[in-house]
Amino acid sequence: MGIQELIDDFAFLDEWEDRYRYVIELGKGLEPLSDAEHSPANKVEGCVSQVWLVNETRKDAAGQTLLHFRGDSDAHIVRGLIAILMRLYSDKTPAEILDIDAREVFAKLGLNEHLTPQRSNGLYSMVARIQADARSALGTATA
């Protein structure tokens, strides 16, 4: 499912409670992380809940480098937010990742107005980590 399909699904759900349940449901489909991947090196700082993100470099048919992300959290809603981020960023080139305006997408999903400030900070900490991984893959300095 692409991000536009996700935006369309969210538009279909009128009530925030339905969207909240949908976000939690999305989190149930995350690729698992091993015990070893639940490590301090993979932990995302700035999140109230515990969050781990792992990226793997892959090549597409044309030989372009793609970043594939996997993630996990100890909170159900955060697992759902990770699932949204995976749809937004995973299996894209580093340049494509850096061109994505996450705030615009989250606004279209209606997430900005329904997440607590702590959850929003954590969400943008995850985005910052993904973007840092993309910059690193491009061989540029991280901000």
N, C-alpha and C positions, 0 to 999 in steps of 0.2 A: 504494500500500500504506500503510495506516494503522499507527499505532504498536502497536495491539493485535495486528494480523497479524504484525508484527515480533516481538513478545513470544512469540506462539504459535510462530513459526518457530524462535526461539531455544530454546524449551522442547522442541521436537522433536529438537534436536541435543544428544546426550548428552555428547560430548567437547568440551573447550575447543578442541582443535585444529580440529574441524569448525566451531565457532563463529568462530574466528579466520579461517579460510578464507572463511566466509560474510561476515564483516565486510569483508574485502578485496574480495570479489566485489561487495558493495554499492557500494563506492567507485568501481568501474568505470562506474557509471551516473550519476555526477554531471554536472550541466550544466556545460559548459566555461566557463572565465573567459578573457577576452581577455588579450593581453600587457599592455595598459594597466591592466587590473584587478589584475594581479600587482604592485601598487604598495605603497609604504610606508604609504599612507593606509588600505589594506585589510588590512594585515598584522595578525595577532592577536599581541599580546605575551604572554609567559608560556608559550609552547609551545616544546618542544625542537626539533621539526620546524618548517619554515616553513609557515605557515597563512595563507590569505587568505579573508576573508568579505566578501561584497557583499550589500547588501539593496536591494530595489526596492519602492516603494510601489505597490500596486495597489488597485483597487476591486472589490468583489464585486457581485453583481446588485442587492443592496439598498443599495449606495452606501457600505458600510462600508470603512474603510481596512484593507487586509491588507498584511503584510510578506512578501515573497517573498525567500528567501535562496538564495544560491549560494556555493560554496566550493571550495577546492582546497588541496592540500598536496604537498610533495615526498616524503612517506612513504605507502606503500600502506595501512598499517593506519590511519593518521590520515585518509586519504581516506574510508575506510569509516566511521570515527567521525563524520566530517562528514556522510556520507550519512544516518546515524542521526539526527543533529541536524536535518537538513533535514526528515526525516519528522516529527520531534517538533515543530518550530517553524515551518516555512515555510508560507506562505499562511494565516496565522492573524492575528487582530486583535492589536494591541499588548497589550490587556488579557488576552487568552487566553494569549499568550506569557508574560506575567508570572505567570499563575496555574499554570503547569506546574511540577511538582516534578521536575526533571531527575534528582536523586539517587534518587528512588523508581523512576523508569523504568529507570535504569541498573542498579539493584539487581535489578529484575525480569529484566533481560537477562543478569544475571550478570557485568556488566562490572566492577563495583567490586572484586571479589576477584581479577580476572585482569589488570588493567592495572597497570603499574609506577607508582610514585608520580609520576614525571615525566609519564607519559602522562595520568594522572588530573588532574594540575595543568593540563596543556594542555587537556584536555577541558573542565574547569571554567572555564578562561580563555575558551574559545569560547562557553560558556554565558553567561558574564558579558558578553561583547561583544554577543551576541544580545539579552540582557535590556536592556543599555544602549541599543541601537538601538530597542527597544520603548519604553523610557521616553522617549527623545528624540522618538519619533513621537507619544507622548501629550502632549509638551510639558512634561514634568516634569524635574526635575534628576536627573542620574545620580548613583549612589552611588559 
